[in-house]
Amino acid sequence: KDQKQGESPILKTFSVYLSSDLNNLEKRIRKRTVKMLDHGWIEEVQSLLKTYPNVNPSAINSIGYRQIRQFLEGNLTKNELVDEIVLRTRQFARRQNQWFKKEPIDLVLDINNSPDLNEVVIDIVQNYSKVNAKMK
């Protein structure tokens, strides 16, 4: 069908769902959380709070930022900080998983045994090429 002037273009989409069991997912979340904290996340939040002391609470209430603020106020230990961020992130991931179950997915990849991200990307590209060829 030809697109008429003023109409939005019809886009072909290719959706990919990266599936992971809860244990593996939590390990990945924990590893990423520790890495982000080690690379200055706490200092970033500290700087934001110093620069913008009257910041709108909703602007700094996303996962991690709220917990770091609690840590900076002395309400959490470093271990509790990590555990709390991991818990909140895992809960968010669970809600995302529920949402994705209701969506049409073109490709589901189990990444439990894929430590190499390059392999995952190659798999996605190869599958996209197959699906895209069928769509033409």
Secondary structure, 3 states (H helix, E strand, C coil): CCCCCCCCCCCCCCCEEEECCHHHHHHHHHHHHHHHHHCCHHHHHHHHHHHCCCCCHHHHCCCCHHHHHHHHCCCCCHHHHHHHHHHHHHHHHHHHHHHHHCCCCCEEEECCCCCCHHHHHHHHHHHHHHHHHHHC
